[in-house]
Every structure is written in structure tokens, then in C-alpha cells.
Amino acid sequence: MLVLRHPPVRASHPVALTIGNFDGVHLGHRAMIERVIQEARRRAIRSCVMTFEPHPREFFAPDQAPARLTSLREKLGLLASIGVDQVLVCRFDFDFARIDARAFIERLVVGALNARYVLVGDDFRFGARRLGDFDALSAAGRTRGFDVERMPSVEVDGIRVSSTQVRERLASGDLDGAAALLGRAYSISGRIVRGDRLGRELGFPTANVRMQHNRAPLMGIFATEVSGLSTGRLPGAASLGVRPTVKSGAAAVLEVHLLDFDQDIYGRRVEVHFLRKLRDEEKYPDLAALTAAIRRDVENTRRFFRERAQRARSVE
């Protein structure tokens, strides 16, 4: 997949295009992207996604912006897995925010990308002050020679699939509900870095995963699987939080104790898949109480995987 970090002055080839933030790349996003890929193949042109970095809401009001579901790297990986030919990542800054709807179409949709087909969501808005809409895009398409289609919302069990719905389910600990909207277990990826080694001192060494998110969309203690260290996924008990027993006012960190695993993995990039929330993070009076809680978390994680394996065998 070709990733463009700046809009080209002139397109080298025509594309079928969809535009959006695509945070989380949930089932609604996937349906749009698969439709664009299908149309690109029918027209014998390339499929293209235009997205923005940072998220416009992060740019205008960083303190009020929602927790990001995917970092840019994670989002690009998910888009590549669907089969998109190219992605244009538009840097969202003051200059970009001032581009009006007409200039947006002329400079980007027509000039930089030579779009022959554009697919947008049913709530799509674009341009300065979000004044551009589907009708404006359709009118421009009729005069500039590209087709425009609107994608209806995707629903799962009567619920409109959206990044907001995914965030709400993650925040409430409903990981199965979030997975139903994402089409996969929610995950966070990052490189393993050295921590303070407290887990090892307590008898439960952890892999400390450096996150690239503005803030985590979920917090607590979880049963997880980790990919990137072997051919399969490794089970683990993860803590995602601020570690109130150890530090005060610290940023959230993601630590995973891999079950029955002890290898040097510093510097490796991994993906942590969240399967079940075990409990909320708590503050304990001392390290002995914290150690006892970690021991219970590990046992509950082992129980989760045993029960999951039993359910899988009963289905066979």
C-alpha cells in the first residue's frame, strides 16, 4: 500500500476515493473501504483513502478530543490489511482548516487525486467550518467528471456502528460489544521498552508497551493475547492504567505479564488484543497487597483461557 504524506501537485493516475478519519477502522469503515475497492476494480483504477492527522477534534480542542482508538500507524496497518492501494494522510493544521469546500474539491479530490468516484458516509461534511456536504460534492462531481455515492450507516443488532459507540463500550468494559462493532478484538500496538522492573521484583515480570495514543480508550486489568513474539498469540494478564499504588499523577502505561514466558523481548513491536476485562484499577495500601492482587489477576486470566478452550472443544 502506497502512503502519501503530502498531496501531490498533480495526480499520476485516477482513483476511487473515500474520505474520513476512520478511527478504529470499524465494520462501518470496512464496508465503505470494501465498496471503494470493488468500484476501483470495476473501473480498473486504484482505490484510495484520504484521512487526516491529527484528528480535527484533537487539533481544535485537544483537551476535549475523544480518546483515539487507533494511532496513525495502527490505522494504516488496518487499511493495508483490507487491500487499499493508497492512502493520502493530510496534515490537519491551520492552513488545512482554512481550505473552503470548493478549494477542497479542486485541490485535493480533483487535482491531487484525480478522483473518478467518491464514496462518503451519510454524515459527511468537509471544508472550512464544515460547510461542504454531500449535495455540494455531488454538484461538483457533475461538472468536474466524478461520480459521488453516499454509504448508509452499518448496524449491528440495531446499533449504528460508529467510533463513538466503540469508545463507549470499551470505556464500560464491554469488550465483546466493542469487538462486535470492530469485527475483531480491540488491540493496541507498540514497542516494548524498559520500565522500572517493579513487576519482576514482585515476581510477575511485565512487558511495557509504549503507546502512541493521545489517551487510552479503556482502563483496568484485562485478559489479553499478544501477537508479534511468535507464530501465534501468547496469553497474558495486562494492566492499563496509572498505577496509583506506585506513582501519583503518572501517565497511563500498558504492561503485560505473559503467562509461562520469560525471554528478552525489549525493542520488539507487539500487538495486545484485549479479550476480557477482569476489574478496574485500584490503589492498595502497600506492595504486599498489590502483589496479592496481581496473583489473583493472573489466576483469573488462566481461568479465562481454560474456560475459553473448554468452550471451543465443546463446539467441535
GUNU-109706 format. One record per residue (C-alpha): residue in three letters; x, y, z. Coordinates in steps of 0.25 Angstrom, whole numbers, plus 5000, padded with zeros to 4 digits. Layout:
# GUNU-109706
ALAXYZ;...
This chain:
# GUNU-109706
MET500050005000;LEU500550144996;VAL500550245007;LEU500550395003;ARG500950495014;HIS500650615005;PRO499650634994;PRO500350624980;VAL500350754972;ARG499650664961;ALA499150524961;SER499950424953;HIS498650334952;PRO497150334955;VAL496650274967;ALA495350234974;LEU495350304987;THR494750315001;ILE494950415011;GLY494950415026;ASN495650405040;PHE495450255040;ASP495850245055;GLY495750095059;VAL495450045045;HIS494149985050;LEU493149905042;GLY492550035036;HIS493850085031;ARG494249945026;ALA492949935018;MET493250075012;ILE494650035008;GLU494249905002;ARG493249974994;VAL494250074989;ILE495249954985;GLN494149884978;GLU493850014970;ALA495250034967;ARG495449894961;ARG494149914953;ARG494750034947;ALA496149984946;ILE496750094955;ARG497350104968;SER496650104982;CYS496950224991;VAL496650265005;MET496850415009;THR497050435024;PHE497550535034;GLU498650545044;PRO498350595055;HIS496950575056;PRO496250705054;ARG495650705068;GLU497050685074;PHE497550805066;PHE496450895070;ALA496150855085;PRO497250755089;ASP496750755104;GLN495350715099;ALA495650625088;PRO495150475089;ALA496150365093;ARG496750315080;LEU496450175076;THR497650155067;SER498950225065;LEU499250265051;ARG500250145049;GLU499150055054;LYS498050115045;LEU499050105033;GLY499249955036;LEU497749925037;LEU497549995024;ALA498649915017;SER498049785022;ILE496749825015;GLY497449835002;VAL497449984999;ASP498450034988;GLN498850164994;VAL498550255006;LEU498750415006;VAL499050465020;CYS498650605020;ARG499350685031;PHE498250755039;ASP498750895043;PHE498251045042;ASP498551055027;PHE497750925024;ALA496650965033;ARG496451095025;ILE496251025012;ASP494851045007;ALA493950935001;ARG494150984987;ALA495650984988;PHE495650854996;ILE494950784983;GLU495850854973;ARG497250844980;LEU497050704986;VAL495950624980;VAL496150674966;GLY497550724965;ALA498450634975;LEU497650504973;ASN496850514960;ALA495650444967;ARG494750384957;TYR493850324968;VAL493650374982;LEU492950304994;VAL492550375007;GLY491750345019;ASP490350395022;ASP490850495032;PHE492050545023;ARG492450695024;PHE493650765019;GLY494450895016;ALA494551015025;ARG493551015037;ARG492950885031;LEU492150965021;GLY492350855010;ASP491350745009;PHE490850625000;ASP490050724991;ALA491250814989;LEU492150694986;SER491050634976;ALA490950764969;ALA492450784967;GLY492450634962;ARG491450664951;THR492350784946;ARG493750724949;GLY493450584944;PHE493450494956;ASP492350414962;VAL491850424976;GLU491150324985;ARG490750324999;MET490850205008;PRO489750175018;SER490150145032;VAL490450005036;GLU489749945048;VAL490049825057;ASP488849775066;GLY488049905063;ILE489249995067;ARG489950095057;VAL491350055057;SER492250175060;SER493550215067;THR492750275078;GLN491950145081;VAL493350065081;ARG493950165091;GLU492750155100;ARG492750005100;LEU494250005103;ALA494150105114;SER492950025121;GLY493849895120;ASP492849835109;LEU494049775101;ASP493149675094;GLY492149785090;ALA493349865085;ALA493849745077;ALA492449725070;LEU492549875065;LEU494049865061;GLY493949725055;ARG495149685063;ALA495649695078;TYR496149835081;SER497649845081;ILE498749945084;SER500149925078;GLY501549985081;ARG502949955084;ILE503449885097;VAL504249985105;ARG504949965119;GLY504150005131;ASP504450015146;ARG504549865147;LEU503549865159;GLY502749755153;ARG504049665153;GLU504349705167;LEU502949655171;GLY503049525164;PHE502249565151;PRO503149625140;THR502449705130;ALA502549755116;ASN502449905116;VAL501749945103;ARG501950095098;MET500650145093;GLN500450255082;HIS499050295087;ASN498650425092;ARG498050355103;ALA497550215105;PRO496050185102;LEU496050075113;MET496650055126;GLY496749945136;ILE497249805137;PHE497049705125;ALA497249565120;THR497949585107;GLU498749525096;VAL500049575090;SER500449555076;GLY501749595069;LEU502649505078;SER502449365072;THR501649305061;GLY500349305070;ARG499749395080;LEU500249385095;PRO499349395107;GLY499549495117;ALA498949585128;ALA499049735125;SER498949855133;LEU498649985126;GLY498550105136;VAL499350205144;ARG499850105155;PRO499250185167;THR499950095177;VAL501350125171;LYS501250265166;SER500350395167;GLY499950475155;ALA500650385145;ALA500250365131;ALA499550235127;VAL500450115124;LEU500149975117;GLU500849865124;VAL500649715121;HIS501049595129;LEU501249485119;LEU500849345124;ASP501949245125;PHE502849335117;ASP504249385120;GLN505049435109;ASP505849565106;ILE504849645097;TYR505249785098;GLY505149865086;ARG504149775079;ARG502849825074;VAL501549755079;GLU500049765078;VAL499249745090;HIS497849685088;PHE496849715099;LEU495949595102;ARG495249615115;LYS495249725126;LEU495549665140;ARG495449785148;ASP495649935150;GLU497049985154;GLU497150005169;LYS498050075179;TYR498649975190;PRO499250015204;ASP500549945201;LEU501349865191;ALA500949735198;ALA499449765195;LEU499849795181;THR500549665179;ALA499349585184;ALA498449655175;ILE499349635163;ARG499449485167;ARG497949475167;ASP497849545153;VAL498849445147;GLU498049335153;ASN496749395147;THR497449405134;ARG497849265134;ARG496349225137;PHE495849315126;PHE496749235116;ARG496449105121;GLU494949125120;ARG495049185106;ALA495849055102;GLN494748975108;ARG493649045101;ALA494449035088;ARG494548885090;SER493048865093;VAL492748935079;GLU493648845071;
